[in-house]
Amino acid sequence: MEHEAHAAHEALDEATPARRWLPDAPLSRGMQRVRSATETLGHGSHGHLDDAQVRGIAAELKAAVDMMFAECKLDPEPDAALHPLLARVLMASNTLSESGYDATALAELQAVVARYPLLFDDPAWSASQSD
């Protein structure tokens, strides 16, 4: 088990850049939207969201990703690092719009929100932290 944990840690080190990239304004705005929608979706774990609200969150997530794809202008390396995160957001959005609230989709979104600041040095991200 210790070897598996070490291997997982090494994989994370390889996937995390030595120096975080600076996001452009559309990326920063889009990821703020993803984080806000994810925080709102968290209320679903307590049964506080109806299906229409969950579908609205799914639509907001998709709109945020669509905007980032259309407007972000990143260098190839940070762009390549960003795409898997955005793909995970789209997959979660699809699950939510098709199935309603889904704890696995929420966990996926929370993982994306946690991963983003490991890759990007976004001053707006830190400034808007609520905790």
C-alpha positions as CSV (number, residue, x, y, z in Angstrom):
1,M,0.0,0.0,0.0
2,E,2.8,2.4,0.8
3,H,4.3,1.8,-2.6
4,E,1.0,2.6,-4.3
5,A,0.7,5.9,-2.3
6,H,4.3,6.8,-3.3
7,A,3.5,6.0,-7.0
8,A,0.4,8.2,-6.8
9,H,2.4,11.0,-5.2
10,E,5.0,10.8,-8.0
11,A,2.3,10.8,-10.7
12,L,0.9,14.0,-9.1
13,D,4.4,15.6,-9.0
14,E,4.8,14.8,-12.7
15,A,1.5,16.2,-13.6
16,T,1.9,19.4,-11.6
17,P,4.2,22.0,-13.1
18,A,7.2,23.2,-11.2
19,R,5.9,26.8,-11.7
20,R,2.2,27.5,-12.0
21,W,1.0,29.2,-15.2
22,L,-0.8,32.6,-15.2
23,P,-4.3,32.3,-16.6
24,D,-5.7,34.8,-19.0
25,A,-8.8,36.7,-18.1
26,P,-11.4,34.4,-19.8
27,L,-9.8,31.4,-18.0
28,S,-10.0,33.1,-14.6
29,R,-13.6,34.2,-15.2
30,G,-14.6,30.8,-16.4
31,M,-13.0,28.9,-13.5
32,Q,-14.7,31.3,-11.1
33,R,-18.0,30.3,-12.6
34,V,-17.1,26.6,-12.3
35,R,-16.2,27.0,-8.7
36,S,-19.4,29.0,-7.9
37,A,-21.6,26.4,-9.6
38,T,-19.7,23.6,-7.8
39,E,-20.3,25.3,-4.4
40,T,-24.0,25.7,-5.3
41,L,-24.2,22.1,-6.3
42,G,-22.9,21.1,-2.9
43,H,-26.3,22.0,-1.5
44,G,-27.7,19.1,-3.4
45,S,-26.0,16.7,-1.0
46,H,-28.4,17.9,1.6
47,G,-31.4,17.6,-0.7
48,H,-31.7,21.4,-1.0
49,L,-31.8,21.5,-4.9
50,D,-34.6,20.4,-7.1
51,D,-34.1,18.9,-10.6
52,A,-34.6,22.3,-12.3
53,Q,-31.9,23.9,-10.2
54,V,-29.5,21.0,-10.9
55,R,-30.2,21.3,-14.6
56,G,-29.5,25.1,-14.3
57,I,-26.2,24.4,-12.6
58,A,-25.3,21.9,-15.4
59,A,-26.1,24.5,-18.0
60,E,-24.0,27.1,-16.2
61,L,-21.0,24.6,-16.1
62,K,-21.4,23.9,-19.8
63,A,-21.7,27.6,-20.6
64,A,-18.5,28.4,-18.6
65,V,-16.5,25.7,-20.4
66,D,-17.9,26.8,-23.8
67,M,-16.8,30.3,-23.0
68,M,-13.3,29.2,-22.0
69,F,-12.9,27.1,-25.1
70,A,-14.0,30.1,-27.3
71,E,-12.1,32.9,-25.5
72,C,-9.0,31.5,-23.7
73,K,-5.7,32.1,-25.5
74,L,-3.1,30.1,-23.6
75,D,0.3,28.8,-24.6
76,P,0.4,25.2,-25.7
77,E,1.6,23.7,-22.4
78,P,-0.9,25.3,-20.0
79,D,-3.6,24.8,-22.7
80,A,-2.8,21.1,-22.7
81,A,-2.9,20.9,-18.9
82,L,-6.3,22.7,-18.9
83,H,-8.1,20.5,-21.4
84,P,-8.5,17.5,-19.1
85,L,-10.0,19.7,-16.4
86,L,-12.5,21.1,-18.8
87,A,-13.4,17.7,-20.1
88,R,-14.1,16.6,-16.5
89,V,-16.4,19.6,-16.0
90,L,-18.3,18.7,-19.2
91,M,-18.7,15.1,-18.2
92,A,-20.0,16.1,-14.8
93,S,-22.3,18.7,-16.5
94,N,-23.7,16.0,-18.8
95,T,-24.3,13.6,-15.9
96,L,-26.2,16.3,-14.0
97,S,-28.3,17.4,-16.9
98,E,-29.2,13.7,-17.7
99,S,-29.6,12.3,-14.2
100,G,-30.1,15.2,-11.8
101,Y,-28.0,15.5,-8.7
102,D,-25.2,13.1,-8.6
103,A,-22.6,12.8,-5.8
104,T,-20.0,11.4,-8.1
105,A,-20.4,14.4,-10.5
106,L,-20.0,16.7,-7.5
107,A,-16.9,14.9,-6.4
108,E,-15.5,15.3,-9.9
109,L,-16.2,19.0,-9.9
110,Q,-14.6,19.4,-6.5
111,A,-11.5,17.6,-7.7
112,V,-11.3,20.0,-10.7
113,V,-11.7,23.0,-8.4
114,A,-8.9,21.6,-6.1
115,R,-6.6,20.9,-9.1
116,Y,-6.9,24.3,-10.8
117,P,-4.8,26.3,-8.3
118,L,-2.1,23.7,-8.5
119,L,-1.7,24.4,-12.2
120,F,-2.6,28.1,-12.4
121,D,-1.4,31.0,-10.3
122,D,-4.7,32.9,-10.5
123,P,-4.8,36.0,-8.2
124,A,-8.6,36.3,-8.5
125,W,-8.9,32.6,-7.4
126,S,-7.1,33.3,-4.1
127,A,-8.8,36.7,-3.5
128,S,-12.2,35.2,-3.9
129,Q,-11.7,32.2,-1.5
130,S,-14.5,32.2,1.0
131,D,-12.8,30.1,3.6
